[in-house]
Amino acid sequence: MKLEVLPKESRLKSVYLAYMIYLLLGSFGVHHFYLKQYKRGVVYIVLFFLPILVSAFISSKNAIESLFYVFWGIMLIFLLIDLFTLVFQVNNYNREHFSTEQRKSIEID
Protein backbone atom coordinates (compact mmCIF):
# COMPACT_ATOMS: atom_id res chain seq x y z
CA MET A 1 0.00 0.00 0.00
CA LYS A 2 1.32 3.47 -0.87
CA LEU A 3 0.93 6.55 1.29
CA GLU A 4 1.73 10.03 0.14
CA VAL A 5 3.53 12.09 2.74
CA LEU A 6 3.84 15.85 2.51
CA PRO A 7 6.81 17.74 3.87
CA LYS A 8 6.36 19.09 7.41
CA GLU A 9 6.25 22.74 6.32
CA SER A 10 3.33 22.14 3.96
CA ARG A 11 -0.19 21.27 5.02
CA LEU A 12 -3.22 20.47 2.91
CA LYS A 13 -6.27 22.66 3.48
CA SER A 14 -9.31 20.92 4.91
CA VAL A 15 -12.73 21.11 3.26
CA TYR A 16 -14.37 20.58 6.66
CA LEU A 17 -12.45 23.44 8.26
CA ALA A 18 -13.12 25.70 5.26
CA TYR A 19 -16.88 25.11 5.65
CA MET A 20 -16.73 25.70 9.41
CA ILE A 21 -14.98 29.02 8.83
CA TYR A 22 -17.50 29.81 6.08
CA LEU A 23 -20.44 29.18 8.41
CA LEU A 24 -19.00 31.16 11.32
CA LEU A 25 -17.16 34.03 9.59
CA GLY A 26 -18.19 33.78 5.95
CA SER A 27 -19.68 37.26 5.73
CA PHE A 28 -16.24 38.67 6.54
CA GLY A 29 -14.54 36.51 3.90
CA VAL A 30 -12.31 34.69 6.39
CA HIS A 31 -12.70 31.43 4.45
CA HIS A 32 -10.94 33.11 1.52
CA PHE A 33 -8.07 34.20 3.74
CA TYR A 34 -7.79 30.56 4.88
CA LEU A 35 -7.34 29.57 1.24
CA LYS A 36 -4.88 32.44 0.69
CA GLN A 37 -7.31 34.20 -1.67
CA TYR A 38 -6.57 37.59 -0.16
CA LYS A 39 -8.19 39.76 -2.84
CA ARG A 40 -11.48 37.93 -2.54
CA GLY A 41 -11.32 38.18 1.24
CA VAL A 42 -10.82 41.93 1.05
CA VAL A 43 -13.82 42.22 -1.31
CA TYR A 44 -16.00 40.54 1.33
CA ILE A 45 -14.73 42.87 4.04
CA VAL A 46 -15.41 45.92 1.86
CA LEU A 47 -18.90 44.67 0.96
CA PHE A 48 -19.66 44.17 4.65
CA PHE A 49 -18.25 47.38 6.12
CA LEU A 50 -18.58 49.96 3.33
CA PRO A 51 -22.34 50.51 3.80
CA ILE A 52 -21.78 50.97 7.52
CA LEU A 53 -19.04 53.55 6.95
CA VAL A 54 -20.93 55.41 4.23
CA SER A 55 -24.12 55.52 6.31
CA ALA A 56 -22.33 57.81 8.76
CA PHE A 57 -22.17 60.48 6.03
CA ILE A 58 -25.67 60.04 4.55
CA SER A 59 -28.62 61.60 6.32
CA SER A 60 -31.40 60.01 4.22
CA LYS A 61 -32.76 56.85 5.82
CA ASN A 62 -34.02 55.50 2.47
CA ALA A 63 -30.59 55.95 0.86
CA ILE A 64 -28.94 54.12 3.73
CA GLU A 65 -31.38 51.21 3.48
CA SER A 66 -30.87 51.01 -0.29
CA LEU A 67 -27.12 51.00 0.18
CA PHE A 68 -27.33 48.14 2.67
CA TYR A 69 -29.60 46.13 0.39
CA VAL A 70 -27.34 46.57 -2.63
CA PHE A 71 -24.01 45.76 -0.95
CA TRP A 72 -25.28 42.97 1.27
CA GLY A 73 -27.31 41.56 -1.62
CA ILE A 74 -24.13 41.29 -3.67
CA MET A 75 -22.39 39.67 -0.72
CA LEU A 76 -25.26 37.20 -0.32
CA ILE A 77 -24.88 36.17 -3.96
CA PHE A 78 -21.13 35.65 -3.42
CA LEU A 79 -21.82 33.61 -0.27
CA LEU A 80 -24.30 31.40 -2.12
CA ILE A 81 -21.76 30.81 -4.87
CA ASP A 82 -19.15 29.92 -2.24
CA LEU A 83 -21.58 27.53 -0.55
CA PHE A 84 -21.57 25.34 -3.65
CA THR A 85 -18.00 25.91 -4.85
CA LEU A 86 -15.97 25.85 -1.63
CA VAL A 87 -15.11 22.15 -2.06
CA PHE A 88 -13.68 22.90 -5.50
CA GLN A 89 -11.80 25.94 -4.20
CA VAL A 90 -10.12 23.86 -1.47
CA ASN A 91 -9.27 21.06 -3.89
CA ASN A 92 -7.90 23.58 -6.39
CA TYR A 93 -5.73 25.16 -3.67
CA ASN A 94 -4.36 21.76 -2.64
CA ARG A 95 -3.69 20.79 -6.25
CA GLU A 96 -1.91 24.07 -7.06
CA HIS A 97 0.23 24.22 -3.93
CA PHE A 98 1.13 20.56 -3.56
CA SER A 99 2.27 19.04 -6.82
CA THR A 100 3.19 15.39 -7.09
CA GLU A 101 6.89 16.29 -7.07
CA GLN A 102 6.52 17.63 -3.52
CA ARG A 103 4.95 14.41 -2.29
CA LYS A 104 6.97 11.41 -1.28
CA SER A 105 5.64 7.92 -1.79
CA ILE A 106 6.15 5.39 0.97
CA GLU A 107 5.56 1.67 0.62
CA ILE A 108 3.79 0.06 3.59
CA ASP A 109 3.56 -3.69 3.95
Short mmCIF file of the C-alpha atoms (twelve columns), coordinates in Angstrom:
data_MODEL
# 
_entry.id   MODEL 
# 
loop_
_atom_site.group_PDB 
_atom_site.id 
_atom_site.type_symbol 
_atom_site.label_atom_id 
_atom_site.label_alt_id 
_atom_site.label_comp_id 
_atom_site.label_asym_id 
_atom_site.label_seq_id 
_atom_site.Cartn_x 
_atom_site.Cartn_y 
_atom_site.Cartn_z 
_atom_site.pdbx_PDB_model_num 
ATOM 1   C CA . MET A 1   0.000   0.000  0.000  1 
ATOM 2   C CA . LYS A 2   1.315   3.471  -0.871 1 
ATOM 3   C CA . LEU A 3   0.927   6.549  1.287  1 
ATOM 4   C CA . GLU A 4   1.729   10.031 0.140  1 
ATOM 5   C CA . VAL A 5   3.528   12.088 2.741  1 
ATOM 6   C CA . LEU A 6   3.841   15.852 2.512  1 
ATOM 7   C CA . PRO A 7   6.812   17.740 3.874  1 
ATOM 8   C CA . LYS A 8   6.362   19.090 7.413  1 
ATOM 9   C CA . GLU A 9   6.250   22.738 6.321  1 
ATOM 10  C CA . SER A 10  3.326   22.141 3.962  1 
ATOM 11  C CA . ARG A 11  -0.190  21.268 5.016  1 
ATOM 12  C CA . LEU A 12  -3.222  20.475 2.907  1 
ATOM 13  C CA . LYS A 13  -6.266  22.659 3.475  1 
ATOM 14  C CA . SER A 14  -9.308  20.917 4.913  1 
ATOM 15  C CA . VAL A 15  -12.732 21.110 3.262  1 
ATOM 16  C CA . TYR A 16  -14.373 20.579 6.660  1 
ATOM 17  C CA . LEU A 17  -12.446 23.444 8.255  1 
ATOM 18  C CA . ALA A 18  -13.125 25.697 5.264  1 
ATOM 19  C CA . TYR A 19  -16.879 25.114 5.652  1 
ATOM 20  C CA . MET A 20  -16.727 25.705 9.412  1 
ATOM 21  C CA . ILE A 21  -14.975 29.023 8.825  1 
ATOM 22  C CA . TYR A 22  -17.499 29.810 6.077  1 
ATOM 23  C CA . LEU A 23  -20.439 29.177 8.413  1 
ATOM 24  C CA . LEU A 24  -19.000 31.161 11.315 1 
ATOM 25  C CA . LEU A 25  -17.161 34.027 9.594  1 
ATOM 26  C CA . GLY A 26  -18.185 33.783 5.955  1 
ATOM 27  C CA . SER A 27  -19.684 37.257 5.726  1 
ATOM 28  C CA . PHE A 28  -16.241 38.674 6.538  1 
ATOM 29  C CA . GLY A 29  -14.539 36.505 3.899  1 
ATOM 30  C CA . VAL A 30  -12.307 34.689 6.388  1 
ATOM 31  C CA . HIS A 31  -12.703 31.432 4.451  1 
ATOM 32  C CA . HIS A 32  -10.938 33.110 1.517  1 
ATOM 33  C CA . PHE A 33  -8.066  34.204 3.738  1 
ATOM 34  C CA . TYR A 34  -7.793  30.564 4.885  1 
ATOM 35  C CA . LEU A 35  -7.336  29.567 1.241  1 
ATOM 36  C CA . LYS A 36  -4.878  32.444 0.685  1 
ATOM 37  C CA . GLN A 37  -7.310  34.198 -1.674 1 
ATOM 38  C CA . TYR A 38  -6.574  37.587 -0.161 1 
ATOM 39  C CA . LYS A 39  -8.188  39.762 -2.837 1 
ATOM 40  C CA . ARG A 40  -11.481 37.927 -2.541 1 
ATOM 41  C CA . GLY A 41  -11.325 38.178 1.240  1 
ATOM 42  C CA . VAL A 42  -10.821 41.928 1.046  1 
ATOM 43  C CA . VAL A 43  -13.819 42.219 -1.314 1 
ATOM 44  C CA . TYR A 44  -16.000 40.539 1.331  1 
ATOM 45  C CA . ILE A 45  -14.730 42.866 4.045  1 
ATOM 46  C CA . VAL A 46  -15.410 45.922 1.857  1 
ATOM 47  C CA . LEU A 47  -18.899 44.672 0.962  1 
ATOM 48  C CA . PHE A 48  -19.657 44.172 4.648  1 
ATOM 49  C CA . PHE A 49  -18.254 47.379 6.118  1 
ATOM 50  C CA . LEU A 50  -18.582 49.964 3.331  1 
ATOM 51  C CA . PRO A 51  -22.336 50.508 3.797  1 
ATOM 52  C CA . ILE A 52  -21.781 50.971 7.516  1 
ATOM 53  C CA . LEU A 53  -19.040 53.552 6.945  1 
ATOM 54  C CA . VAL A 54  -20.934 55.409 4.226  1 
ATOM 55  C CA . SER A 55  -24.115 55.522 6.313  1 
ATOM 56  C CA . ALA A 56  -22.327 57.814 8.758  1 
ATOM 57  C CA . PHE A 57  -22.171 60.475 6.027  1 
ATOM 58  C CA . ILE A 58  -25.671 60.040 4.553  1 
ATOM 59  C CA . SER A 59  -28.620 61.596 6.323  1 
ATOM 60  C CA . SER A 60  -31.396 60.011 4.217  1 
ATOM 61  C CA . LYS A 61  -32.758 56.848 5.819  1 
ATOM 62  C CA . ASN A 62  -34.017 55.496 2.467  1 
ATOM 63  C CA . ALA A 63  -30.595 55.953 0.855  1 
ATOM 64  C CA . ILE A 64  -28.938 54.118 3.730  1 
ATOM 65  C CA . GLU A 65  -31.379 51.206 3.482  1 
ATOM 66  C CA . SER A 66  -30.873 51.011 -0.287 1 
ATOM 67  C CA . LEU A 67  -27.115 51.003 0.182  1 
ATOM 68  C CA . PHE A 68  -27.330 48.141 2.673  1 
ATOM 69  C CA . TYR A 69  -29.601 46.130 0.385  1 
ATOM 70  C CA . VAL A 70  -27.339 46.566 -2.626 1 
ATOM 71  C CA . PHE A 71  -24.014 45.764 -0.946 1 
ATOM 72  C CA . TRP A 72  -25.280 42.970 1.271  1 
ATOM 73  C CA . GLY A 73  -27.312 41.557 -1.624 1 
ATOM 74  C CA . ILE A 74  -24.126 41.292 -3.674 1 
ATOM 75  C CA . MET A 75  -22.387 39.671 -0.716 1 
ATOM 76  C CA . LEU A 76  -25.263 37.202 -0.321 1 
ATOM 77  C CA . ILE A 77  -24.883 36.173 -3.965 1 
ATOM 78  C CA . PHE A 78  -21.135 35.650 -3.421 1 
ATOM 79  C CA . LEU A 79  -21.821 33.613 -0.269 1 
ATOM 80  C CA . LEU A 80  -24.301 31.397 -2.117 1 
ATOM 81  C CA . ILE A 81  -21.761 30.807 -4.873 1 
ATOM 82  C CA . ASP A 82  -19.147 29.915 -2.241 1 
ATOM 83  C CA . LEU A 83  -21.576 27.529 -0.551 1 
ATOM 84  C CA . PHE A 84  -21.573 25.345 -3.650 1 
ATOM 85  C CA . THR A 85  -18.001 25.905 -4.855 1 
ATOM 86  C CA . LEU A 86  -15.971 25.845 -1.633 1 
ATOM 87  C CA . VAL A 87  -15.107 22.151 -2.064 1 
ATOM 88  C CA . PHE A 88  -13.676 22.897 -5.503 1 
ATOM 89  C CA . GLN A 89  -11.796 25.938 -4.199 1 
ATOM 90  C CA . VAL A 90  -10.121 23.864 -1.470 1 
ATOM 91  C CA . ASN A 91  -9.268  21.058 -3.892 1 
ATOM 92  C CA . ASN A 92  -7.902  23.576 -6.386 1 
ATOM 93  C CA . TYR A 93  -5.729  25.160 -3.671 1 
ATOM 94  C CA . ASN A 94  -4.359  21.763 -2.640 1 
ATOM 95  C CA . ARG A 95  -3.686  20.785 -6.247 1 
ATOM 96  C CA . GLU A 96  -1.909  24.067 -7.058 1 
ATOM 97  C CA . HIS A 97  0.230   24.218 -3.933 1 
ATOM 98  C CA . PHE A 98  1.133   20.564 -3.557 1 
ATOM 99  C CA . SER A 99  2.268   19.045 -6.817 1 
ATOM 100 C CA . THR A 100 3.186   15.394 -7.090 1 
ATOM 101 C CA . GLU A 101 6.891   16.291 -7.075 1 
ATOM 102 C CA . GLN A 102 6.517   17.629 -3.525 1 
ATOM 103 C CA . ARG A 103 4.945   14.415 -2.286 1 
ATOM 104 C CA . LYS A 104 6.974   11.410 -1.279 1 
ATOM 105 C CA . SER A 105 5.645   7.916  -1.793 1 
ATOM 106 C CA . ILE A 106 6.149   5.394  0.967  1 
ATOM 107 C CA . GLU A 107 5.564   1.669  0.616  1 
ATOM 108 C CA . ILE A 108 3.794   0.061  3.590  1 
ATOM 109 C CA . ASP A 109 3.557   -3.690 3.946  1 
# 
